[in-house]
Amino acid sequence: MKVLALDYGAARTGVAISDASGSIARPLEVVERAGSPSGLERIGALVREHDAERVVVGLPLTLKGEHGSQARETDGFVRALEAALEVPVETYDERFTTTLAAQATGTAPEDARAAAHLLESYLAWTSAKT
């Protein structure tokens, strides 16, 4: 199953996509102001363009695993995505993905690398469940 992952930020949202088998993640791009009508439209276009069957949004929980202000803002974004997309949208704990992306090298923007780390973690978690 192809999965599109989003590392949401009000200004910049990193995007990553899995391969068709759902085992490899790669950074894709950065969407500016993803929560705006044009940002939601761009995400919808990416879902269609890449035949994604699911969208995973990183949920920035606190170190204690609680919903802070950023997680509440992300919840609002997720609700907007669910209304705009025809595929399932779910959240996944994204703690430390931005830190990992900053340490990694590559030509993709850091936000997109963070989304790829999120997606790699999500894919490993889902494959362990089956």
MOQUIRA-V809321 format. One record per backbone hydrogen bond with DSSP energy under -0.5 kcal/mol. CO is the residue of the C=O (numbers start at 1). NH is the residue of the N-H. E is the energy in kcal/mol with one decimal. If there is no record, write none. Layout:
# MOQUIRA-V809321
CO:NH:E
CO:NH:E
This chain:
# MOQUIRA-V809321
2:53:-2.8
2:54:-0.8
3:18:-1.9
4:56:-2.7
5:16:-2.1
6:8:-0.9
6:58:-2.7
7:14:-1.8
9:34:-0.5
11:33:-2.7
13:31:-2.7
14:7:-2.5
15:28:-3.2
15:29:-1.1
16:5:-2.7
17:26:-2.2
19:22:-1.6
24:19:-1.6
26:17:-2.3
29:15:-2.6
30:32:-0.5
31:13:-2.2
31:34:-0.6
33:36:-2.1
33:39:-0.6
36:40:-3.0
37:41:-2.1
38:42:-2.1
39:43:-2.3
40:44:-2.3
41:45:-2.2
42:46:-2.2
43:47:-2.4
44:48:-2.2
45:49:-3.1
46:50:-2.3
47:52:-2.1
48:51:-1.0
53:88:-0.7
54:4:-2.5
55:90:-2.5
56:6:-2.7
57:92:-2.0
58:60:-0.7
59:61:-2.0
59:94:-1.9
62:65:-2.5
66:62:-2.8
66:68:-0.8
68:72:-2.1
69:73:-2.1
70:74:-2.3
71:75:-2.3
72:76:-1.6
73:77:-1.8
74:78:-2.7
75:79:-2.1
76:80:-1.8
77:81:-2.5
78:82:-2.7
79:83:-1.6
80:84:-1.4
81:85:-2.2
88:55:-2.4
90:57:-2.8
92:59:-3.0
94:97:-2.3
96:100:-2.4
97:101:-2.5
98:102:-2.1
99:103:-1.3
100:104:-1.3
109:113:-2.2
110:114:-2.4
111:115:-1.8
112:116:-1.9
113:117:-2.3
114:118:-2.4
115:119:-2.5
116:120:-2.7
117:121:-2.3
118:122:-2.5
119:123:-3.0
120:124:-2.2
121:125:-2.3
122:126:-2.7
123:127:-2.2
124:128:-1.7
125:129:-1.1
126:130:-0.8
